[in-house]
Amino acid sequence: MVPHPKRKHTSGRRDRRRAHDALTPVNLVQCSNCGELRPSHTVCPSCGHYQGREVISMSKEEKKK
């Protein structure tokens, strides 16, 4: 036999429990090389630059996209 609650939890108690469940939006910053939006502290997916230097060499065909 599984125990059941004796009383219903109030909506305030339920909402306080769920206060930390909200999703936060991803922080996007502008790439210093090409100007595309990218997540902070990551290599730019469009040009391959990070902190002012090229980390991943991209071909010219991929840069045009």
PAMAR-254702 format. One record per residue: residue number from 1; residue in three letters; chain; x, y, z of N, C-alpha, C in turn. Coordinates in nm, 2 decimals, padded with zeros to 4 digits. Atoms other than C-alpha are relative to their C-alpha. Layout:
PAMAR-254702
NUM / ala / A / X / Y / Z / X / Y / Z / X / Y / Z
...
//
This chain:
PAMAR-254702
1 / met / A / 00.08 / -00.12 / 00.00 / 00.00 / 00.00 / 00.00 / 00.09 / 00.12 / 00.00
2 / val / A / -00.08 / -00.12 / 00.02 / 00.14 / 00.33 / -00.11 / -00.07 / 00.11 / 00.09
3 / pro / A / 00.07 / -00.11 / -00.08 / 00.08 / 00.63 / 00.13 / -00.05 / 00.11 / -00.09
4 / his / A / 00.06 / -00.11 / 00.07 / -00.14 / 00.91 / 00.00 / 00.00 / 00.12 / 00.09
5 / pro / A / 00.01 / -00.12 / -00.08 / -00.15 / 01.27 / 00.11 / -00.14 / 00.02 / 00.06
6 / lys / A / 00.13 / -00.01 / -00.07 / -00.42 / 01.35 / 00.36 / -00.08 / 00.12 / -00.05
7 / arg / A / 00.06 / -00.12 / 00.05 / -00.49 / 01.70 / 00.23 / 00.06 / 00.04 / -00.14
8 / lys / A / -00.05 / -00.05 / 00.12 / -00.46 / 01.86 / -00.11 / 00.10 / 00.12 / 00.02
9 / his / A / -00.09 / -00.11 / -00.01 / -00.16 / 02.09 / -00.16 / -00.06 / 00.12 / -00.06
10 / thr / A / 00.06 / -00.12 / 00.05 / -00.26 / 02.45 / -00.21 / 00.07 / 00.04 / -00.13
11 / ser / A / -00.06 / -00.04 / 00.12 / -00.20 / 02.62 / -00.54 / 00.13 / 00.09 / 00.02
12 / gly / A / -00.12 / -00.08 / -00.04 / 00.05 / 02.86 / -00.37 / 00.12 / -00.08 / 00.03
13 / arg / A / -00.11 / 00.09 / -00.03 / 00.26 / 02.58 / -00.24 / 00.05 / -00.07 / -00.13
14 / arg / A / -00.04 / 00.06 / 00.12 / 00.25 / 02.41 / -00.58 / 00.08 / 00.10 / -00.09
15 / asp / A / -00.06 / -00.10 / 00.08 / 00.35 / 02.73 / -00.76 / 00.14 / 00.04 / 00.06
16 / arg / A / -00.13 / -00.03 / -00.06 / 00.64 / 02.80 / -00.51 / 00.10 / -00.11 / -00.04
17 / arg / A / -00.08 / 00.12 / 00.03 / 00.77 / 02.45 / -00.58 / 00.05 / 00.01 / -00.15
18 / arg / A / -00.03 / 00.00 / 00.14 / 00.76 / 02.52 / -00.96 / 00.07 / 00.14 / -00.04
19 / ala / A / -00.06 / -00.13 / 00.03 / 00.93 / 02.87 / -00.93 / 00.13 / -00.01 / -00.07
20 / his / A / -00.14 / 00.01 / 00.06 / 01.27 / 02.75 / -01.05 / -00.01 / -00.09 / -00.13
21 / asp / A / 00.01 / 00.09 / 00.11 / 01.14 / 02.54 / -01.34 / 00.00 / 00.08 / -00.13
22 / ala / A / 00.00 / -00.08 / 00.12 / 01.13 / 02.83 / -01.59 / 00.13 / -00.01 / -00.08
23 / leu / A / -00.12 / 00.01 / 00.08 / 01.36 / 02.81 / -01.89 / 00.06 / 00.14 / -00.02
24 / thr / A / -00.06 / -00.13 / 00.03 / 01.61 / 03.09 / -01.94 / 00.05 / 00.01 / -00.15
25 / pro / A / -00.04 / -00.01 / 00.14 / 01.68 / 03.22 / -02.29 / 00.15 / -00.01 / -00.02
26 / val / A / -00.14 / 00.01 / 00.03 / 02.02 / 03.15 / -02.45 / 00.06 / 00.14 / -00.03
27 / asn / A / -00.06 / -00.13 / 00.02 / 02.25 / 03.45 / -02.43 / 00.08 / 00.00 / -00.13
28 / leu / A / -00.06 / -00.01 / 00.12 / 02.35 / 03.54 / -02.78 / 00.09 / 00.13 / -00.01
29 / val / A / -00.08 / -00.12 / 00.02 / 02.64 / 03.78 / -02.86 / 00.04 / 00.00 / -00.15
30 / gln / A / -00.03 / -00.02 / 00.14 / 02.76 / 03.92 / -03.19 / 00.15 / -00.04 / -00.02
31 / cys / A / -00.14 / 00.04 / 00.03 / 03.07 / 03.77 / -03.35 / 00.08 / 00.12 / -00.04
32 / ser / A / -00.09 / -00.12 / 00.03 / 03.36 / 04.02 / -03.37 / 00.05 / 00.00 / -00.14
33 / asn / A / -00.06 / 00.01 / 00.13 / 03.47 / 03.89 / -03.71 / -00.11 / 00.02 / -00.11
34 / cys / A / 00.10 / 00.00 / 00.11 / 03.15 / 03.84 / -03.92 / -00.13 / 00.07 / 00.04
35 / gly / A / 00.12 / -00.07 / -00.05 / 02.87 / 03.99 / -03.70 / -00.12 / -00.09 / 00.02
36 / glu / A / 00.11 / 00.09 / -00.02 / 02.66 / 03.68 / -03.68 / -00.03 / -00.02 / 00.15
37 / leu / A / 00.03 / 00.03 / -00.14 / 02.48 / 03.60 / -03.35 / 00.04 / -00.15 / 00.03
38 / arg / A / -00.04 / 00.13 / -00.05 / 02.63 / 03.31 / -03.16 / -00.01 / -00.01 / 00.15
39 / pro / A / 00.00 / 00.01 / -00.14 / 02.62 / 03.17 / -02.81 / 00.13 / 00.04 / 00.06
40 / ser / A / -00.12 / -00.05 / -00.06 / 02.88 / 03.33 / -02.58 / 00.09 / -00.12 / 00.04
41 / his / A / -00.11 / 00.09 / -00.04 / 03.21 / 03.15 / -02.51 / 00.00 / -00.13 / -00.09
42 / thr / A / -00.01 / 00.11 / 00.10 / 03.18 / 02.93 / -02.83 / 00.06 / 00.06 / -00.13
43 / val / A / -00.05 / -00.04 / 00.13 / 03.34 / 02.93 / -03.17 / -00.12 / 00.03 / -00.09
44 / cys / A / 00.10 / -00.04 / 00.09 / 03.14 / 03.11 / -03.43 / -00.03 / -00.11 / -00.11
45 / pro / A / 00.03 / 00.11 / 00.10 / 02.96 / 02.84 / -03.65 / 00.01 / 00.05 / -00.14
46 / ser / A / 00.00 / -00.05 / 00.14 / 02.96 / 03.07 / -03.96 / 00.14 / 00.03 / -00.05
47 / cys / A / -00.13 / -00.04 / 00.06 / 03.32 / 03.19 / -03.98 / 00.12 / -00.08 / 00.07
48 / gly / A / -00.11 / 00.08 / -00.06 / 03.52 / 02.97 / -03.73 / 00.09 / 00.08 / 00.09
49 / his / A / -00.08 / -00.09 / -00.09 / 03.66 / 03.26 / -03.52 / -00.04 / -00.01 / 00.14
50 / tyr / A / 00.03 / -00.01 / -00.15 / 03.69 / 03.28 / -03.14 / 00.11 / 00.09 / 00.06
51 / gln / A / -00.08 / -00.10 / -00.06 / 03.84 / 03.57 / -02.95 / 00.10 / 00.06 / -00.10
52 / gly / A / -00.08 / -00.07 / 00.09 / 03.97 / 03.74 / -03.26 / 00.10 / -00.08 / -00.09
53 / arg / A / -00.09 / 00.08 / 00.09 / 04.16 / 03.45 / -03.42 / -00.08 / -00.12 / -00.05
54 / glu / A / 00.06 / 00.11 / 00.06 / 04.06 / 03.17 / -03.65 / 00.03 / -00.13 / 00.06
55 / val / A / -00.02 / 00.13 / -00.07 / 04.02 / 02.84 / -03.46 / -00.03 / -00.12 / -00.09
56 / ile / A / 00.04 / 00.10 / 00.10 / 03.84 / 02.63 / -03.73 / 00.01 / 00.06 / -00.14
57 / ser / A / 00.00 / -00.05 / 00.13 / 03.93 / 02.68 / -04.09 / -00.12 / -00.05 / -00.08
58 / met / A / 00.12 / 00.02 / 00.08 / 03.62 / 02.71 / -04.30 / 00.03 / 00.02 / -00.15
59 / ser / A / -00.02 / -00.02 / 00.15 / 03.61 / 02.67 / -04.68 / -00.08 / 00.12 / -00.04
60 / lys / A / 00.07 / -00.12 / 00.05 / 03.49 / 02.96 / -04.89 / -00.15 / -00.03 / -00.02
61 / glu / A / 00.14 / 00.04 / 00.02 / 03.17 / 02.77 / -04.98 / -00.08 / 00.00 / 00.13
62 / glu / A / 00.07 / 00.00 / -00.12 / 03.07 / 02.73 / -04.62 / -00.02 / 00.14 / 00.06
63 / lys / A / 00.01 / -00.13 / -00.05 / 03.14 / 03.09 / -04.54 / -00.11 / 00.08 / -00.07
64 / lys / A / 00.10 / -00.07 / 00.07 / 02.90 / 03.21 / -04.81 / -00.14 / -00.03 / 00.05
65 / lys / A / 00.13 / 00.04 / -00.05 / 02.60 / 03.03 / -04.64 / -00.03 / 00.09 / 00.11
//
